[in-house]
Structures are given as structure tokens and as C-alpha cells.
Amino acid sequence: MKPVRLWPATILALLLAALAPATVAAQAPVDGRDYVRIEGGEPWQPLDGRIEVVEIFAYACSVCDRFEPMLKAWERSQPDDVRVTRLPATYSARDAFATAFFAAEAIGELDAVHAATFDALHRRGILARNATHAEIAAFYASLGVDRSRFAAAMQAPETARKLEAAHRFLRASGAEGTPTLVVNGKYRVLGRTLGEMLEIAEQLVELERAP
């Protein structure tokens, strides 16, 4: 019997096929190394068929400031089934920046103030890390936010409810600092660098998307 002759292209194809499972396995996130599974974890908002990636952040956090443009670029690269949500780290119901975040969100002004708040804290020196509710309101007014609508939103029961819910989400996630990424309320992302955090989040999104 004649030996079967394999052309170089065929050999290469066979080698790639043999290596494919190992590559997939190498990319699979590992519990305890790449992420922590959150027991009984729930998403921040109903998923409605989407995959939720929540960033727990703080405006006063300089690392969050550096992470924001990276997260924004990553968000733009995601398909429609991925929902990226910023959530302020709410350590108390009186947290001024968290209150301002939810109030701005309620009146549709979050996009107008979000990046500007980081800038005011970390580059322009307009806001202090311990800024009061009134100081933040005055700064947002300088950006064109209606002061009376914003003040009413800060006092609204819905804002208080969101502050309480954000505090519960923070505690349930086990976040030990900011920024922290949480996927579908089930996985708290680990990672030694900001880029690695996004890579792991991407892997967990794929894991949740897989049948």
C-alpha cells in the first residue's frame, strides 16, 4: 500500500485544527484567577436578552479617570447585545457624587456632566474629592444644567431608591475598590491591569453568550 502523501497546506491545516481546542481553553476565564463568581448575584437592571457589564466607579478615583476613555472605546466595539453601565460606588445614602450621578441621569443630563466631572476633579481642580451636594450642583449649573430641575432630582424619592439599590449592589459584588467590572451580576472581574480587566470582561461576555 502506498503511503498517503500530505501537501504542506494540508499539514498546516491539520496542525491548526489540533491547536484550536488548546487555544480556546487558554482563553477561557478561570474562577479565582480571572474572576470571582458572585453567589446569588443579580444584574443591576433586567437583562432583557442582553449581557450587562457594570463598572463600579468613583469620580474621585484617579484610576477610574484613566479607565473611562478605555471603557468608552471598548463599549463602542461591543455588539448590540452588550450593555455597559456605569454605577457610582455608593458607600452611603448621603454620597454627594453618587446622588449627583443619579439626579443627572434622571433628568437626561448624565452625558453632559459625566466626563466633565472627571475633568473638574483630576485636571481643572474645580471640584474637591469631598465636594458637597451644593458645590456639585453649582458646577453642573455652570455646564448648563437647569439648577432647579437638578435640585429636585437630587431630593426625589427615586434617587434615594437608586442610592440604596447601588449600595446593595456594591456590597453583593464584593468589590474591594474602583474601578470594578461586574458581568451579569454573576462575575466580578479580576485583573492586574486595566487592559487585562477588559480582556477578561470580553471573555466572560463570550461565556454568557455561549449556548
JOUR-V388608 format. One line per field, one symbol per residue. psi: psi as a letter, one per 40 degrees, with the letter a starting at -180 (. if undefined). burial: # if it has 9 or more other ideal C-beta (glycine too) atoms within 8 Angstrom, else .. Layout:
psi = ???
burial = ???
This chain:
psi = hhihhhidddddddddddddddddddehihhdddihhhheiiidihdfeihhhhhhihdehdddddddddddddddeiieehhhhhhhhgdieehdddddddddddefedddecdddddddedefdiidfiidddddddddeeehhddddddddeidddddddddddddddddeheaiihhhhfedhhhaididdddddddddddddddi.
burial = ..........#..#..............#....###.#..#.##..#...#########.#.######.##..##......#.#######....#############.##.###.######.....#...#.#.###.###.#.#.#.###.##.#..##.######.##.##.#..########.#####..#.##########.##...
